[in-house]
Amino acid sequence: AEGQPIQKVLHVSDEDSGDDALEGLLTTQPTNDGDHPYVATLTLRQPNGTQIPVDAKRTPIRNIDGEAIGSVIVFNDITARRNAELEREQLLLSERRARNEAEAANRLKDEFLATVSHELRTPLNAILGWAALLRKSSVDGEHTDRALSVIERNAKIQNTLISDILDVSSIITGKLKIEMRPV
């Protein structure tokens, strides 16, 4: 690098546009309100072609009278910070996706419970209605047989529903395995 023009040695570009940023870095005039550095986030291309994100800080060098007579440019590699930011963004995205899935699963659970409640209540209403009629003892023999038949049929329906719910619960908890095969 010694003796070479800086344009041959240092290759920096604007991080967003990719435009050459060396000229702007070299020509930005220091302010006269103290030694506040010029700071920019750039991409530095190394001699092997690898590009790394850097924070570039240009600080004026001042003479005894306070006049800017040069500058010091320092590049800090921010690859680790960028990787951490990217990882954080990915974790946030993953968390957001998991939350959305959990909310969808919760809605499905609520819909399932509403359906199951309705399906369990329907046969239960028939059972309770006929049981109340039988309790009043004002039902003749023919109606008693019909009432018992309705109660028995609806109790069997309810028993089947409860067995199906327990099977689903066993599948979810891994206690019951489903063997898939063509039928």
Secondary structure as UniProt FT lines:
FT   TURN            2..3
FT   HELIX           6..9
FT   STRAND          11..14
FT   TURN            15..17
FT   HELIX           22..27
FT   STRAND          38..45
FT   TURN            47..48
FT   STRAND          51..62
FT   TURN            64..65
FT   STRAND          68..77
FT   HELIX           79..135
FT   TURN            136..137
FT   HELIX           141..173
//
